[in-house]
C-alpha cells in the first residue's frame, strides 16, 4: 500500500438521494468494481447494473439502498486497489453501511442483506406512518429546531440531518412539514421538499427499527481498520459492539453530519474523498469544514487521478 505523502484523507459515502440512472455503468470496466457489482447482483437476486438503468427502480427504497451501497463500495474498492489509504470514514445515512464495509467491520454480502431489509422496512414504515422531509437552506440546526418547535402542534417534526452550518433537513408528518415550509417562506428561508418515501431519521421510522436490528444482530461486527464517525453521535467509533448498537439506532435518529466531518478533521483529515454517485458530500464538506479539500470520486479515472497525487 502506498502511504500518504501530501494529504491525510477521510473516505465518505453518500446515501439515498444521490442515485441517478446509469450510476453503475461507469464502474463495470474496472475489475475490483465489477466484482462488487456482481457480488451485489448475486446477493439481492437482481442485476444491479441493469436495475440502475431503470429510473422507476431507482425511486423504490427497496432497490435503491442495495444499489447505492454497491456503487459506493465499488468506488472504494477501486481506490483501495490503487493504494489510497484513509485516516477515517463516514457515510451519510445509508452510506454509513458502505463505511462499515470499507473499514472491514462487516463484509459486503452481509451489508447488502442488511440494507435490503432496511430498504423494505423503511418503505413499509413510510407506508404505515406517512411523512416526508424538506431541506432548509441558509439556516443551521439550532435555528431549524426553533422553527420546528413553533409549528409542531403535537405532530412529529424535527431536524433529521444536520448537514452544515447553512443546510439542514427536517423530517416529520406531512402536515407538520407543510406548516414548517409555510413559516420558512414567511421568514425568507428557502425550503426544498425531498422526493423520499417517508420521514426518515425520525420517530415515524419506529416500525423499521426491530426488523433492522434483527438483521444487524445476525451479522458479525469486527474491529474497524480505521475509525468511523457515527451518524448518531457525530463521534469517531472503533469498538465493534458500539458500532453495532449505533447502526441499529441510526434509522430513527438524526444524522449529525456536520459533527461527523468535524470529528474526521480533528484526527487529521485534510481531504474528504467522496466515493459513490454524485458530489453532495463534497459540497457539504466544503461548507462544514472550511479550508478542507473535498474530492468526488465518480469514476475509475477520478480514482486514478487521486492515487497519482500520492505516488
N, C-alpha and C positions, 0 to 999 in steps of 0.2 A: 504493500500500500504506500502511496505517495503521501508524505507528510506536508501539512500546510506550511507555506513559507510567508505568504503575503496576507493571508486572511485566516480568521477563525470563523468558520461557517456554522450556522444553525440550519437544519432542514425543516421546512414547514410544509404542511399538506392541506390543500383546500378541501372543502366539504360540499354538501349539496347546494346547488345554485351555480356552481362553476361548470356544469356539464354543457356540452354543445354537440350537435350532430356530427359524427365522424371523428370524435375526440380520440378514439383508439387507433385510427389509421396510421398516424404518424409513427407509432411505436412498432408496427409489425415487421419493419425491416431490420430491427436490432435483435440479436439472438436473446439477450438477457431479458428484454422487454417482452418479446414474443413468448418466451417461456411462461412469464407471469400471466399473459392473456390466455394462453392455452390452459394453464392450471385453473384459472378462474372459470373458463368455459366448462371444464370438467366438474368443478365444484358446484356450480349452480345449475348445470344441465341446460345451459342456453349459450349460444355463440355470443361471446362478449363483443367481438368486433362488429358483427352484423347488427346486434342489438343497439350498439352505439350509433349506428347509422339511421335508426328508426326514431324519428322525433317523438312519436307517440309513446314509445317505450321510455324515453328519457323524461317523460312527465310523471312516471309512476315511481313512487318511493321504493317499491319492492325491487324494481330492476336497477334504478339509478344508483342506489347505495353500493351494491357489489361492483357495479360497473365503474364508478368513480374510485372505489378502493383499488381496483385492478389497475386503472390508469395512473393513480398516484404511486403505487408500488412499482409499476413498470418504469416510471421516470426515475425513481430512486435506484432501482437495480442497474440502470444504465450508468448513473453517477457512481455507484458503488463499484461497478466493473471497471470504470475509468480511474479508480483510486482516489476519488474525492472523499475526504473524511469530515466528520462533524463533531462539534462540541456538545450538541444537544438537539432536541427535536420537539416539535409541537404540531398538532393538527387541529384545524378548526372544525368542531362538531364531529361529523363523520370522519374527517381527516385524522382525528386522533387515533383511529384504529389503524390507519396506514403508518402512523408514527410508532405504534406498538409493534407492527411487523418490521419496520426498518430497524428498530432497536433490538430486534430478536427476542422480544418478550413473548409474542405468540407467533406461530407460523402462519403462512398465507392462507392455507386451506382452512384452518380454524377461524381466522379472522373473517374469511368470506362467509363461512357458516353463521358467524355471529351477526354480521351486518345484514345478511339475508333475513334472519329473524328480526333484527332491529327494524329493517325497512317494512316488513309486513306488520310488525307490532305498532309502529308509528302510524302507518296508513290506517290500521284498524282503530287506533286511538283517535285519530283525526276524524274518522267517520262517526265514532261513538260520541265524541265530545268536540263538536266543530269549533274551530278557532282559526286565527290567521296571524300574520306578522307584518310589521311595517318598519322600514328603515327611517330613522330621523337623522338628517344631515345638518351639521353645523352646531350640534349640541353634544355634551358629554353625558356620562352615566348619571351623575348627580342631578343635573337639570332634567334629564329624561325621567328619572324616578319621581321627581316632584310633579311633573306633568301627569304621570300615571296615577299618582295619589289623588290628584284633583278630579279625575274623571272615572275612577274605578267603579264607584257606586255598587260595591259588593260583588262585582264580577272579577274574573281572573284577568289581571293586566300587570305586566312587569317588564323590566329591562331584561331581555333574554341574551343579548350579545353586547358586551362592552368592547367594541372593536378598536376604537381610537378616541383621542380626546374630542374629536369632531364627528364621530359617527357611531351610532348605537342602533340596535334593533329591538323593538318592543314586541311582545307576544301576549296573546290573550283571546278572550271571546270576540266574536265578530263585532258585537255591539260596542264593547269597550274599545276595541281598536278604532272603530268609526268615530267614537267620541274623542279619542286621542288625536286622530287625524284632523278633526274639526278644530280642536283647540290649537293644534300646531299651526294650522292655516291662519288662525287669528293672530298668532304670535310671529308670523312670517318665518316659521320653521318648515323647511322642505320635508315632506313625508312621501315615501315611495313604498307602495304596497308590494309585498313579495308574492311570487307565484309559488306557494307552498301548500301542502296537503293538510296542515294543521298548525296549532300553536306550539311549535317545537320549543324545547327547553323551558317548559312551563309546567305547572301542576296539571294542566289538561292532558299531558302525556302520561299521567299516572298509570293508565291501563297497560302501557308498554313496558313498565318497569319490571314486573315479575317475569314475563317471557324473556326479556333481555337478560335479566340476572340469571335465569336458569340456563340460558345458552352460554353465558360467560362462565358460569360455575362448572361447566363440563370441560373447560379448556385449561390446560396447564399454563401458568404465567412464570416466565423465567426472569432473572435479573437483567436489566437492560444494558446493552453495550455502550449507551450514552444516556444521560438523564432526559426525562420527558417532562415538559411543562404541562401540568394538568389544566384542562378547561375549567374544572370545578373550583380549584383553589387558586390558579394562577401561579403556583409554585412548582419548582423542579422536584421530581419524584424519582427515586431509584429502587424503592422497596417493592417487589412484585405483589405482595399482599395489598399494599396501599394502591398500587396501580389497578388491581382487580376491583377493589371497592369503589374507586373513583370512576372506573369505566361503567360500572353498574348505575351509579348516580347521575351520570352525565346527561341522560335523556330527559331528566326532569329538572336539571339545574342550569342556571345561566352560564354562558360561555364567557370567561374572563380573558378575552384575547389580548387586550392591552397589557394586562398583568403578565400573561404568558410571554409576550415579546420582551417585556422588561426583565423577566427572570432570565431569559436566554442572553440578553445583553449583559446582565450582571455577571455571568460566568464567562464573559469574554467574546461573545459573538459580535462580530462587526459586520457580518454579511448574512443576510437572510436569503436562503435559496428555496424558492417555491417549486415543489415537484408535483406536477399534475396539470390538469387543464386550466387555462386562463391565467390571470395575473391579479386576482382580487387581493391575495395576501401580500403580494409585492407592493401594491399601492398602500395597503394598510400599514405595512412595516415602515414605510417612509413617513407616515403620519404619527405612528405610535412610538417610534424610536428615532427621533431626529438625529441626523448625522450618520445613521447606519446605511449601508448599501443593501439593496434588495434586487434580486435577480430571479426572473421567471424561467423555469426550465420546461419548455413545452415541446421539445423535440430532441432527438439524439444529437443534432448539430449544436443546439444550445448547450447541452451537457458537455460535449467535446470542447466547446469554446471555454467553458468554465474550467474544465480539467486542465486545459493548456496553460492557464494562468498559474497553475500550481506546479508545473513541470520544471 
